[in-house]
Amino acid sequence: MAFAKISADPAAHPVASIYKLLIGSVVPRPIAFVSTISKTGALNLAPFSFFNAICSEPPAICFSVANRTPAKDTIANIRENGEFVVNIVTEAIAEQMNLCSGDYARGVSEFEVSGLTPDPSEIVRPPCVRESPVNMECKLMQIVEVSAKPSGASLIIGEVVRIHFDPTIADNFRIDPFKLRAIGRMGGAGYVRASDYFEMIRPRIPLKRGD
Ligand SMILES: Cc1cc2nc3c(=O)[nH]c(=O)nc-3n(C[C@H](O)[C@H](O)[C@H](O)COP(=O)(O)O)c2cc1C
C-alpha cells in the first residue's frame, strides 16, 4: 500500500490544525465520565476522551485535562482531594454526557444539569453515576504536567480502588460489549457505537515471559 503522504511538522502549523490531526486519527477514543467533589462538597461531572486504561497491577487509568485559566473543575477538585470516579459512557447516557461538557461555573453540579443520579461510592467521596453500568473509584497516583503552554495539558493517573459493574452485562467478569453499548469519540462532533465488532485470535508464538 503506497500513500503520497503530507509531512506536518507541528512547529510549522497552528496548534488547532495539529489538534485536528490528533483527534481525527486517534479514534475511536474511549470516554471517561469523571465525577469529582470540591472541598466545599460541590459535585462535578465532565467527559474526557484523552483517556485509557494503563496498568493491571495495580489497576490504573489515565486521562488528560487541557489547561485553562482558571483550571477546569475536574483537575481543581482532584488537586484538592486526590479522588475521582470514572464512569463509562453508554449510548443511553450519551446526551447527558454531552450536556455535562458545557462550561458551567465552578460550583454548578452537572448531576443537576443532566439529571443523572449520584450514588455513594464505597471508598472515595465523589459519587458514582447510577445510570452508568461501570464505575471505577480512583485515587490519584500522579499528575504529570505534559505542557504548561496555553493549549497544553496535564495527565492524571489514578489507581482504581473499586469497580462497580452491572452483573447482567458481564459473564465471569468478562464484559459483553453488546450489552455495555459504550460509545467512542471521533474527531469534531463525531461519535461511534461499539457495535461493529470483530475478533482476531493472537498468534501463538511462545513468549519468554509467557504473556
Ligand atoms: C466527548 C468529550 C470528550 C472530551 N474530552 C476532553 C479531554 O480529553 N480533555 C479535556 O480537557 N476536555 C475534554 N472535553 C471537554 C470537557 O468535558 C469540558 O471542558 C468540561 O467543561 C470540563 O468540565 P469541568 O470544568 O467541570 O472539569 C471533552 C468533551 C466531550 C464532550
The ligand as an SDF file (V2000), in Angstrom:
LIG
                    3D

 31 33  0  0  0  0  0  0  0  0999 V2000
  -16.7660   13.6020   24.4710 C   0  0  0  0  0  0  0  0  0  0  0  0
  -15.9380   14.7080   25.0700 C   0  0  0  0  0  0  0  0  0  0  0  0
  -14.6130   14.4830   25.3520 C   0  0  0  0  0  0  0  0  0  0  0  0
  -13.8330   15.4840   25.9470 C   0  0  0  0  0  0  0  0  0  0  0  0
  -12.5100   15.2080   26.2050 N   0  0  0  0  0  0  0  0  0  0  0  0
  -11.7690   16.1420   26.8270 C   0  0  0  0  0  0  0  0  0  0  0  0
  -10.4200   15.8420   27.1710 C   0  0  0  0  0  0  0  0  0  0  0  0
   -9.8850   14.7520   26.9060 O   0  0  0  0  0  0  0  0  0  0  0  0
   -9.6970   16.7990   27.8160 N   0  0  0  0  0  0  0  0  0  0  0  0
  -10.2560   17.9990   28.1580 C   0  0  0  0  0  0  0  0  0  0  0  0
   -9.5830   18.8360   28.7800 O   0  0  0  0  0  0  0  0  0  0  0  0
  -11.5340   18.2960   27.8540 N   0  0  0  0  0  0  0  0  0  0  0  0
  -12.3060   17.4050   27.2140 C   0  0  0  0  0  0  0  0  0  0  0  0
  -13.6080   17.6850   26.9050 N   0  0  0  0  0  0  0  0  0  0  0  0
  -14.1680   18.9850   27.3200 C   0  0  0  0  0  0  0  0  0  0  0  0
  -14.5720   18.9590   28.8040 C   0  0  0  0  0  0  0  0  0  0  0  0
  -15.5760   17.9840   29.0330 O   0  0  0  0  0  0  0  0  0  0  0  0
  -15.1260   20.3480   29.1880 C   0  0  0  0  0  0  0  0  0  0  0  0
  -14.0720   21.2950   29.1210 O   0  0  0  0  0  0  0  0  0  0  0  0
  -15.7720   20.3920   30.5400 C   0  0  0  0  0  0  0  0  0  0  0  0
  -16.4480   21.6310   30.6720 O   0  0  0  0  0  0  0  0  0  0  0  0
  -14.7950   20.2850   31.6870 C   0  0  0  0  0  0  0  0  0  0  0  0
  -15.5720   20.3550   32.8460 O   0  0  0  0  0  0  0  0  0  0  0  0
  -15.0430   20.7870   34.2640 P   0  0  0  0  0  0  0  0  0  0  0  0
  -14.5810   22.2320   34.1800 O   0  0  0  0  0  0  0  0  0  0  0  0
  -16.2780   20.6270   35.0940 O   0  0  0  0  0  0  0  0  0  0  0  0
  -13.9270   19.8760   34.6620 O   0  0  0  0  0  0  0  0  0  0  0  0
  -14.4010   16.7350   26.2550 C   0  0  0  0  0  0  0  0  0  0  0  0
  -15.7560   16.9770   25.9420 C   0  0  0  0  0  0  0  0  0  0  0  0
  -16.5050   15.9720   25.3340 C   0  0  0  0  0  0  0  0  0  0  0  0
  -17.9550   16.2310   25.0030 C   0  0  0  0  0  0  0  0  0  0  0  0
  1  2  1  0
  2  3  1  0
  2 30  2  0
  3  4  2  0
  4  5  1  0
  4 28  1  0
  5  6  2  0
  6  7  1  0
  6 13  1  0
  7  8  2  0
  7  9  1  0
  9 10  1  0
 10 11  2  0
 10 12  1  0
 12 13  2  0
 13 14  1  0
 14 15  1  0
 14 28  1  0
 15 16  1  0
 16 17  1  0
 16 18  1  0
 18 19  1  0
 18 20  1  0
 20 21  1  0
 20 22  1  0
 22 23  1  0
 23 24  1  0
 24 25  2  0
 24 26  1  0
 24 27  1  0
 28 29  2  0
 29 30  1  0
 30 31  1  0
M  END
$$$$
